[in-house]
């Protein structure tokens, strides 16, 4: 009997949402139908962000934007340069350089966007930073770490709920407290540009 209770408890815990993790998010901005949250990441001085909004387009429309370097580059906040390095059936690899104000050097990273198969009304795009994919460029600081995802939920035939979550270790001389001050603007600007493209 005790053994059965033990396994039942494990099953329940495995399928129970992590409520404490959800509560760690702090709503920082709610404007223009966009919500932006931040939270502290364990073992990091840099905060993570999560943004949510709804757009008038399909999941397939959004996949098309993510797979087009020109369109996706418009959505990347402070994007100075974007290059498509590789395209696979279920993934694209972008080199992206982002502009930073003086006295900080620009940052760069290669990002893999991996597209999951649509599961009913939901699809996911996993974003993985690949700092060793290409050689570093002089005068540009390589981002140390970047990981996140996009979750796309079809609400009806022409409307999609979008969730965008990322955690980035900027690297170099940018203090974490300064990066954290501007973190809310990144997903907000990204969503505003994405909305312009689809609408």
C-alpha positions in Angstrom: 0.0 0.0 0.0 2.8 2.4 0.9 4.5 1.6 -2.4 1.4 2.4 -4.3 1.0 5.7 -2.5 4.6 6.5 -3.3 4.2 6.0 -7.0 0.8 7.8 -7.0 2.5 10.8 -5.4 5.2 10.9 -8.0 2.7 10.8 -10.8 0.7 13.7 -9.3 3.8 15.8 -8.8 5.0 15.1 -12.4 1.8 16.5 -13.9 1.2 19.3 -11.4 2.2 22.8 -12.7 5.0 24.5 -10.8 3.0 27.2 -9.1 5.9 28.6 -7.2 7.8 29.2 -10.5 4.8 30.9 -12.0 4.6 33.2 -9.0 8.2 34.3 -9.5 7.2 36.4 -12.6 6.6 40.1 -11.9 4.4 42.1 -14.3 6.5 45.1 -15.3 4.5 46.6 -18.1 1.0 46.2 -19.6 0.3 48.5 -22.6 -1.1 48.2 -26.1 -2.4 44.7 -25.4 1.2 43.5 -24.4 2.2 42.2 -21.0 5.9 42.0 -20.1 7.1 40.1 -17.0 10.5 39.6 -15.5 12.0 37.3 -12.9 15.3 36.4 -11.3 17.1 33.4 -12.8 18.8 31.0 -10.4 22.6 31.4 -10.6 22.5 34.5 -12.7 22.5 38.3 -12.1 20.6 38.9 -15.3 16.8 38.7 -15.3 14.7 36.7 -17.7 11.7 38.2 -19.5 8.4 36.8 -20.7 6.0 38.7 -22.9 2.4 37.9 -24.0 0.1 39.3 -26.7 -2.5 38.3 -29.3 -2.1 38.9 -33.0 -4.4 38.6 -36.0 -2.6 35.9 -37.9 -2.1 32.2 -38.0 0.7 30.1 -36.6 1.9 29.4 -40.1 2.1 33.2 -40.8 4.4 33.6 -37.7 6.5 30.6 -38.8 6.9 32.4 -42.2 8.2 35.6 -40.4 10.6 33.7 -38.2 12.0 31.9 -41.3 12.6 35.1 -43.3 15.7 36.9 -42.2 14.5 40.3 -43.4 11.2 40.1 -41.5 12.7 38.5 -38.4 15.4 41.1 -38.3 12.8 43.9 -38.1 11.5 42.2 -34.9 14.9 41.9 -33.2 15.3 45.0 -31.0 18.5 47.0 -31.7 19.4 44.7 -34.6 22.2 46.1 -36.6 22.8 43.0 -38.8 21.2 39.7 -39.4 22.4 36.9 -41.7 20.9 33.5 -42.4 23.7 31.0 -42.0 21.8 27.8 -42.5 18.3 26.6 -43.1 17.1 23.1 -42.3 13.7 21.5 -42.6 12.8 22.3 -39.0 15.4 25.0 -38.0 17.1 28.2 -39.1 20.5 29.6 -37.9 20.8 33.4 -37.7 23.9 35.5 -37.0 22.7 38.6 -35.3 24.7 41.7 -34.2 22.9 44.1 -31.9 23.8 47.8 -31.5 24.5 49.2 -28.0 25.0 52.8 -27.1 28.5 54.2 -26.3 30.6 53.3 -24.3 29.5 49.7 -24.7 30.6 47.4 -27.6 28.0 45.8 -29.8 27.0 42.2 -29.0 26.6 39.2 -31.4 25.4 35.6 -31.3 24.3 32.8 -33.6 20.8 31.7 -32.7 19.2 28.5 -33.7 15.4 28.7 -34.1 14.0 25.2 -34.0 10.4 24.7 -35.1 8.3 22.1 -33.4 5.5 20.3 -35.3 2.1 21.8 -34.6 0.4 19.9 -31.8 -3.3 20.6 -32.1 -3.7 24.3 -31.6 -0.1 24.9 -30.3 3.4 25.2 -31.7 6.7 26.1 -30.2 9.9 27.7 -31.5 13.0 26.9 -29.3 15.7 29.6 -29.4 19.2 28.5 -28.5 22.3 30.7 -28.5 25.4 29.1 -30.1 28.4 31.2 -29.0 31.0 28.9 -30.7 29.2 28.5 -34.0 31.3 31.2 -35.8 34.5 33.0 -35.0 34.4 36.2 -32.9 34.7 39.5 -34.7 37.0 42.3 -33.6 35.3 45.0 -31.7 32.1 43.0 -31.1 31.5 41.1 -27.8 30.1 37.6 -28.0 27.0 37.0 -25.9 27.8 34.4 -23.3 24.5 32.6 -23.2 21.0 33.0 -24.7 18.1 30.6 -24.4 14.4 30.8 -24.7 11.3 30.0 -26.7 8.2 31.2 -28.5 4.9 29.5 -27.8 2.1 30.0 -30.3 -1.5 29.1 -29.4 -4.1 29.3 -32.1 -7.2 30.9 -30.6 -9.3 30.6 -33.8 -8.7 30.4 -37.5 -7.1 33.9 -37.7 -5.9 34.8 -34.2 -2.9 33.5 -32.2 -1.8 34.1 -28.7 2.0 34.6 -28.5 4.3 34.0 -25.6 8.0 35.0 -25.9 10.5 34.1 -23.1 14.2 34.6 -23.0 17.2 34.7 -20.6 20.4 36.3 -21.9 23.9 36.6 -20.3 25.1 39.8 -22.1 28.8 39.3 -21.3 31.5 41.9 -21.4 31.5 45.0 -19.2 27.7 45.6 -19.1 26.7 45.4 -15.4 23.7 43.2 -14.7 21.8 46.0 -13.0 22.0 48.2 -16.1 20.9 45.4 -18.4 18.0 44.6 -16.1 16.8 48.2 -16.3 16.3 48.0 -20.1 15.1 44.4 -20.3 11.4 45.3 -20.4 11.8 47.3 -23.6 13.3 44.4 -25.6 10.2 42.1 -25.8 7.8 45.0 -25.9 9.6 46.5 -29.0 9.8 43.1 -30.6 6.1 42.5 -30.2 5.2 46.0 -31.5 7.3 45.4 -34.7 5.9 41.9 -35.1 2.3 43.2 -34.9 3.1 45.8 -37.6 4.4 43.1 -39.9 1.4 40.7 -39.5 -1.3 43.4 -39.5 
